[in-house]
Amino acid sequence: MAEISFRRRVIVIAVTALLALAADQVAKHWARSSLKGRPPIVLIKGYLELEYHENPGAAFGLLRNVPGARYILLGIGIAALVLVGSMVRKVERHHTWADVGFGLVLGGALGNIADRIYLGRVVDFILMHWQRKYTWPAYNVADAALVAGVALLILVLGRKPEDAGGKSGKRKKK
């Protein structure tokens, strides 16, 4: 019975990761072909635009001008994949939403790793700002999946066992 449960978890995680990865790569392909070298597309005037950017560094421009940053960030991305894989096996309370969170994190990490491998940089194109005075760094679907996945994991795994909607809700006696 435990093997079926683990198999189901792997399927949920894999399908979620593949959907996030596919959405990210399709969106980035569209951004490269439709936004690169063109003016931004305004979605919500004064707040949200689609504008092409290439980021050779990490979030918020970290490591942008560091020689070898591509390889450092690839290593960090691969380490994150290994960490998430080990977390999946160690989480005692199995919850479908946690598995969706793991899948979003994996899919998002894979999306940005794919960009670093094939392009040497990450394509970002979603730009949030307030009247162009206060601008959040541009991001992409992979980044959004990563943030949503981590938030979901915090919400689900941060609960007390009796609140998590788990199978038993009972704590083990020592």
PABA-793455 format. One line per 10 residues: their letters; for each residue x, y, z of N, C-alpha, C, CB. Coordinates in pm, whole numbers, plus 50000, padded with zeros to 5 digits. Glycine has a CB too. Layout:
N
a	X,Y,Z,X,Y,Z,X,Y,Z,X,Y,Z ~ ... $
This chain:
174
maeisfrrrv	50082,49880,50000,50000,50000,50000,50087,50126,50000,49906,50000,50121 ~ 50198,50123,50075,50286,50240,50080,50346,50268,49943,50396,50219,50184 ~ 50378,50162,49868,50436,50181,49735,50338,50249,49641,50479,50046,49677 ~ 50211,50213,49648,50109,50279,49565,50100,50426,49604,49971,50210,49581 ~ 50104,50456,49732,50100,50593,49778,50221,50671,49727,50094,50598,49931 ~ 50339,50611,49734,50459,50677,49686,50451,50696,49535,50585,50597,49724 ~ 50402,50596,49464,50387,50605,49319,50293,50720,49283,50334,50472,49260 ~ 50183,50732,49357,50087,50841,49333,50153,50975,49358,49963,50825,49424 ~ 50233,50985,49463,50304,51110,49493,50398,51146,49380,50382,51099,49625 ~ 50473,51048,49331,50568,51073,49223,50494,51120,49098,50650,50947,49192 $
iviavtalla	50380,51062,49069,50301,51103,48952,50254,51247,48968,50180,51008,48932 ~ 50200,51283,49084,50152,51420,49107,50268,51518,49093,50088,51433,49249 ~ 50382,51488,49153,50498,51576,49147,50548,51588,49002,50611,51524,49239 ~ 50561,51475,48934,50613,51475,48797,50521,51550,48701,50633,51332,48748 ~ 50391,51525,48710,50296,51592,48620,50297,51743,48646,50152,51535,48638 ~ 50297,51783,48773,50301,51925,48806,50430,51989,48755,50288,51946,48957 ~ 50543,51921,48776,50672,51975,48731,50675,51987,48578,50788,51884,48779 ~ 50627,51886,48509,50626,51891,48362,50534,52000,48309,50583,51755,48306 ~ 50418,52020,48373,50327,52128,48331,50390,52265,48353,50194,52118,48407 ~ 50454,52283,48468,50521,52411,48497,50635,52434,48399,50574,52413,48643 $
laadqvakhw	50715,52332,48374,50827,52343,48280,50777,52375,48140,50909,52212,48279 ~ 50674,52305,48095,50620,52329,47960,50563,52471,47949,50510,52225,47926 ~ 50487,52515,48048,50431,52650,48045,50542,52754,48041,50341,52674,48167 ~ 50647,52732,48119,50760,52824,48122,50829,52830,47987,50859,52784,48230 ~ 50863,52717,47931,50938,52715,47806,50856,52768,47689,50984,52573,47776 ~ 50727,52739,47685,50641,52794,47579,50633,52946,47594,50498,52731,47586 ~ 50615,52995,47717,50607,53140,47740,50738,53209,47703,50572,53169,47887 ~ 50852,53148,47736,50981,53209,47703,51004,53208,47551,51095,53134,47774 ~ 50964,53102,47485,50976,53097,47339,50893,53209,47277,50930,52959,47284 ~ 50770,53225,47327,50684,53333,47279,50748,53469,47304,50545,53326,47347 $
arsslkgrpp	50804,53488,47424,50867,53616,47458,50984,53646,47366,50914,53615,47604 ~ 51067,53546,47337,51181,53568,47247,51135,53606,47107,51268,53442,47240 ~ 51029,53542,47060,50985,53568,46922,50892,53689,46911,50914,53447,46867 ~ 50824,53728,47018,50725,53836,47010,50765,53964,47081,50596,53788,47066 ~ 50853,53957,47178,50885,54076,47258,51026,54130,47235,50870,54044,47403 ~ 51118,54044,47198,51258,54085,47185,51272,54195,47079,51347,53965,47148 ~ 51331,54307,47120,51352,54418,47029,51228,54501,47000,51406,54367,46902 ~ 51123,54480,47074,50998,54553,47053,50957,54626,47180,50886,54458,47008 ~ 50870,54724,47167,50823,54794,47288,50740,54700,47376,50738,54919,47248 ~ 50731,54730,47506,50654,54645,47596,50506,54639,47559,50669,54695,47739 $
ivlikgylel	50444,54529,47597,50299,54515,47583,50239,54550,47719,50257,54369,47536 ~ 50155,54651,47722,50094,54696,47847,49971,54609,47875,50055,54848,47840 ~ 49971,54543,47991,49855,54464,48033,49766,54544,48127,49900,54334,48101 ~ 49827,54607,48226,49756,54695,48318,49837,54824,48325,49737,54629,48461 ~ 49785,54930,48264,49860,55055,48252,49910,55103,48389,49772,55163,48188 ~ 50040,55128,48394,50102,55179,48515,50139,55072,48616,50013,55276,48578 ~ 50112,54941,48584,50137,54837,48682,50198,54709,48626,50011,54803,48749 ~ 50155,54665,48509,50197,54534,48460,50220,54538,48310,50091,54427,48496 ~ 50340,54494,48269,50375,54491,48128,50451,54363,48095,50458,54615,48090 ~ 50453,54331,47969,50537,54223,47919,50649,54289,47842,50456,54121,47830 $
eyhenpgaaf	50773,54271,47889,50889,54337,47831,51007,54240,47835,50923,54469,47908 ~ 51074,54222,47724,51180,54123,47712,51306,54165,47787,51213,54098,47567 ~ 51361,54072,47866,51487,54092,47937,51565,53960,47934,51463,54141,48083 ~ 51696,53970,47935,51781,53852,47951,51864,53874,48076,51873,53828,47825 ~ 51861,53778,48167,51929,53791,48295,52041,53687,48305,51829,53773,48412 ~ 52167,53732,48298,52278,53638,48312,52306,53604,48458,52404,53695,48247 ~ 52243,53675,48550,52266,53654,48693,52150,53582,48759,52291,53786,48764 ~ 52137,53608,48888,52029,53547,48967,51921,53652,48991,52083,53490,49102 ~ 51829,53622,49079,51722,53715,49113,51781,53848,49159,51632,53656,49223 ~ 51712,53956,49126,51750,54091,49164,51887,54131,49107,51753,54104,49317 $
gllrnvpgar	51929,54064,48999,52055,54097,48935,52179,54048,49009,52064,54242,48919 ~ 52161,53965,49112,52276,53913,49185,52364,53832,49091,52231,53827,49305 ~ 52493,53843,49106,52595,53771,49028,52595,53809,48880,52574,53623,49042 ~ 52528,53916,48845,52517,53956,48704,52654,53973,48639,52437,54086,48692 ~ 52748,54034,48708,52879,54064,48649,52990,53974,48704,52914,54208,48673 ~ 52953,53863,48762,53052,53772,48819,53095,53671,48712,52995,53698,48944 ~ 53226,53663,48685,53272,53563,48588,53235,53422,48635,53426,53574,48567 ~ 53184,53342,48545,53147,53205,48579,53013,53193,48650,53253,53144,48664 ~ 52936,53303,48656,52807,53300,48727,52714,53193,48669,52740,53438,48719 ~ 52720,53174,48538,52636,53074,48473,52655,52937,48539,52667,53066,48322 $
yillgigiaa	52781,52900,48563,52812,52769,48619,52780,52762,48768,52958,52735,48596 ~ 52803,52872,48836,52767,52879,48979,52617,52860,48994,52812,53016,49042 ~ 52539,52932,48912,52394,52924,48921,52341,52788,48873,52330,53035,48839 ~ 52406,52728,48776,52369,52591,48735,52389,52495,48853,52453,52544,48612 ~ 52503,52509,48921,52530,52425,49039,52427,52445,49148,52669,52454,49094 ~ 52391,52570,49173,52288,52599,49274,52155,52537,49233,52273,52753,49294 ~ 52120,52549,49106,51994,52491,49057,51991,52340,49072,51973,52528,48913 ~ 52099,52275,49039,52107,52129,49052,52104,52088,49199,52236,52075,48984 ~ 52172,52164,49284,52168,52137,49428,52025,52152,49481,52264,52231,49505 ~ 51953,52251,49429,51813,52270,49470,51727,52150,49430,51755,52399,49408 $
lvlvgsmvrk	51752,52096,49311,51678,51977,49267,51704,51860,49360,51716,51939,49122 ~ 51830,51840,49396,51866,51731,49488,51800,51752,49624,52019,51720,49503 ~ 51804,51875,49673,51743,51908,49803,51593,51880,49803,51769,52054,49838 ~ 51524,51924,49697,51380,51900,49690,51353,51750,49683,51319,51972,49566 ~ 51433,51677,49605,51415,51532,49598,51431,51465,49733,51514,51472,49501 ~ 51529,51509,49810,51546,51449,49943,51435,51491,50038,51682,51488,50002 ~ 51385,51614,50022,51274,51659,50107,51147,51577,50083,51245,51807,50083 ~ 51123,51544,49956,51004,51465,49923,51004,51334,50000,50997,51438,49771 ~ 51118,51270,50007,51127,51141,50077,51120,51156,50228,51256,51070,50039 ~ 51165,51270,50281,51169,51289,50425,51039,51341,50486,51280,51382,50459 $
verhhtwadv	50955,51403,50405,50831,51459,50457,50742,51345,50505,50758,51546,50350 ~ 50710,51347,50634,50629,51238,50691,50481,51253,50660,50649,51232,50841 ~ 50432,51376,50665,50291,51400,50638,50272,51417,50488,50239,51525,50714 ~ 50211,51322,50424,50191,51331,50280,50059,51400,50253,50195,51191,50213 ~ 50066,51501,50171,49949,51581,50138,49961,51616,49990,49939,51709,50229 ~ 49854,51601,49916,49858,51625,49772,49905,51766,49740,49721,51602,49711 ~ 49861,51865,49818,49903,52003,49791,50053,52022,49814,49824,52099,49879 ~ 50110,51949,49907,50256,51956,49926,50325,51900,49803,50300,51877,50054 ~ 50272,51791,49749,50331,51733,49629,50319,51827,49510,50265,51599,49596 ~ 50208,51900,49500,50194,52002,49395,50300,52110,49416,50050,52065,49397 $
gfglvlggal	50321,52150,49541,50425,52249,49572,50563,52200,49531,50424,52282,49720 ~ 50594,52074,49564,50722,52017,49523,50734,52018,49370,50737,51872,49577 ~ 50628,51983,49302,50629,51982,49155,50651,52121,49096,50499,51924,49102 ~ 50588,52222,49155,50607,52359,49107,50752,52405,49126,50512,52455,49180 ~ 50809,52371,49240,50949,52407,49266,51040,52336,49166,50990,52371,49411 ~ 51018,52208,49146,51101,52133,49050,51085,52186,48908,51064,51983,49053 ~ 50961,52209,48865,50937,52261,48731,50998,52398,48710,50788,52267,48703 ~ 50985,52485,48810,51043,52618,48799,51195,52613,48793,50999,52703,48915 ~ 51254,52532,48879,51400,52519,48878,51448,52462,48745,51448,52427,48995 ~ 51380,52361,48694,51418,52302,48565,51406,52403,48450,51332,52179,48535 $
gniadriylg	51304,52488,48455,51286,52590,48351,51403,52686,48345,51158,52667,48375 ~ 51447,52732,48461,51560,52826,48462,51693,52755,48434,51568,52898,48596 ~ 51705,52630,48478,51826,52552,48446,51835,52531,48294,51824,52414,48520 ~ 51723,52501,48231,51722,52481,48085,51771,52607,48014,51581,52443,48035 ~ 51724,52725,48058,51770,52850,47998,51921,52868,48015,51696,52969,48060 ~ 51970,52840,48133,52114,52859,48159,52198,52763,48074,52146,52837,48309 ~ 52148,52641,48054,52222,52544,47973,52220,52585,47825,52162,52402,47990 ~ 52102,52617,47771,52089,52641,47629,52119,52784,47585,51953,52606,47586 ~ 52092,52883,47673,52111,53023,47634,52223,53093,47711,51983,53098,47655 ~ 52261,53037,47824,52361,53101,47908,52305,53210,47996,52469,53158,47823 $
rvvdfilmhw	52177,53232,47990,52107,53333,48070,51960,53297,48076,52128,53477,48010 ~ 51887,53364,48162,51744,53335,48179,51662,53444,48111,51707,53324,48329 ~ 51559,53405,48040,51468,53499,47975,51362,53539,48077,51404,53438,47846 ~ 51350,53669,48102,51246,53725,48189,51162,53819,48104,51308,53799,48314 ~ 51033,53827,48135,50948,53914,48052,50827,53971,48124,50902,53838,47933 ~ 50803,53933,48247,50689,53988,48322,50744,54100,48409,50616,53877,48409 ~ 50691,54218,48392,50742,54335,48463,50628,54402,48541,50807,54436,48364 ~ 50642,54402,48672,50545,54468,48760,50609,54596,48812,50501,54374,48878 ~ 50531,54702,48816,50584,54830,48864,50469,54919,48909,50668,54900,48752 ~ 50505,55028,48969,50406,55129,49005,50446,55256,48933,50397,55150,49160 $
qrkytwpayn	50375,55286,48826,50399,55405,48745,50545,55417,48701,50358,55528,48823 ~ 50613,55306,48686,50755,55299,48647,50848,55367,48748,50774,55365,48510 ~ 50796,55404,48864,50879,55463,48969,50938,55354,49057,50797,55562,49056 ~ 50858,55257,49093,50901,55145,49176,50880,55020,49094,50822,55139,49313 ~ 50990,54960,49053,50982,54845,48961,51037,54720,49028,51059,54874,48831 ~ 50959,54613,49023,51004,54483,49068,51088,54424,48955,50884,54388,49106 ~ 51197,54354,48986,51276,54294,48877,51190,54203,48789,51394,54216,48935 ~ 51219,54206,48661,51145,54123,48566,51159,53976,48604,51195,54146,48420 ~ 51057,53899,48578,51059,53757,48611,50988,53678,48502,50992,53730,48748 ~ 50975,53548,48520,50917,53461,48419,50825,53358,48486,51027,53390,48337 $
vadaalvagv	50770,53269,48406,50677,53167,48457,50749,53073,48554,50616,53087,48340 ~ 50874,53038,48527,50950,52950,48616,50965,53014,48754,51089,52918,48557 ~ 50998,53143,48755,51012,53214,48883,50880,53214,48960,51060,53359,48859 ~ 50771,53239,48888,50639,53239,48952,50606,53100,49007,50530,53283,48851 ~ 50641,52995,48933,50616,52858,48981,50698,52829,49107,50650,52756,48871 ~ 50824,52873,49107,50909,52853,49225,50849,52921,49348,51050,52908,49198 ~ 50810,53046,49333,50755,53121,49446,50623,53059,49493,50732,53269,49407 ~ 50536,53024,49398,50409,52962,49434,50431,52827,49502,50320,52944,49310 ~ 50527,52749,49452,50557,52618,49512,50609,52631,49654,50658,52544,49428 ~ 50702,52723,49676,50756,52742,49810,50646,52791,49905,50874,52843,49808 $
allilvlgrk	50563,52885,49858,50453,52935,49942,50356,52821,49978,50376,53048,49869 ~ 50325,52738,49881,50235,52625,49905,50297,52528,50006,50204,52552,49774 ~ 50425,52501,49993,50492,52412,50088,50491,52471,50229,50637,52385,50044 ~ 50514,52599,50241,50511,52664,50373,50371,52655,50432,50555,52812,50362 ~ 50270,52680,50351,50131,52673,50400,50092,52533,50444,50035,52721,50293 ~ 50125,52434,50362,50083,52297,50390,50169,52230,50496,50086,52215,50263 ~ 50300,52240,50481,50389,52169,50573,50413,52246,50701,50521,52141,50505 ~ 50378,52373,50702,50396,52453,50823,50283,52439,50923,50409,52596,50785 ~ 50180,52366,50887,50066,52345,50977,50096,52240,51081,49943,52305,50897 ~ 50018,52245,51189,50024,52137,51288,49959,52014,51226,49952,52178,51422 $
pedaggksgk	50004,51894,51263,49949,51772,51202,49796,51764,51208,50008,51651,51269 ~ 49737,51809,51318,49591,51797,51327,49519,51894,51234,49546,51822,51470 ~ 49590,51999,51185,49528,52095,51095,49559,52066,50949,49573,52234,51130 ~ 49651,51975,50921,49703,51956,50786,49612,51874,50696,49836,51891,50793 ~ 49506,51818,50747,49419,51736,50665,49483,51605,50627,49380,51811,50540 ~ 49578,51562,50708,49648,51435,50683,49557,51318,50710,49774,51425,50770 ~ 49611,51198,50695,49529,51078,50708,49483,51053,50850,49603,50959,50659 ~ 49572,51072,50948,49532,51035,51083,49515,51155,51177,49634,50941,51140 ~ 49600,51255,51162,49590,51370,51250,49643,51340,51390,49447,51418,51258 ~ 49686,51216,51415,49735,51178,51546,49887,51188,51549,49690,51035,51584 $
rkkk	49939,51227,51664,50083,51233,51679,50134,51101,51730,50124,51348,51772 ~ 50257,51068,51690,50319,50945,51738,50364,50965,51881,50437,50903,51648 ~ 50347,50861,51962,50396,50866,52099,50541,50826,52102,50313,50776,52191 ~ 50618,50891,52190,50761,50861,52201,50787,50754,52301,50840,50984,52237 $
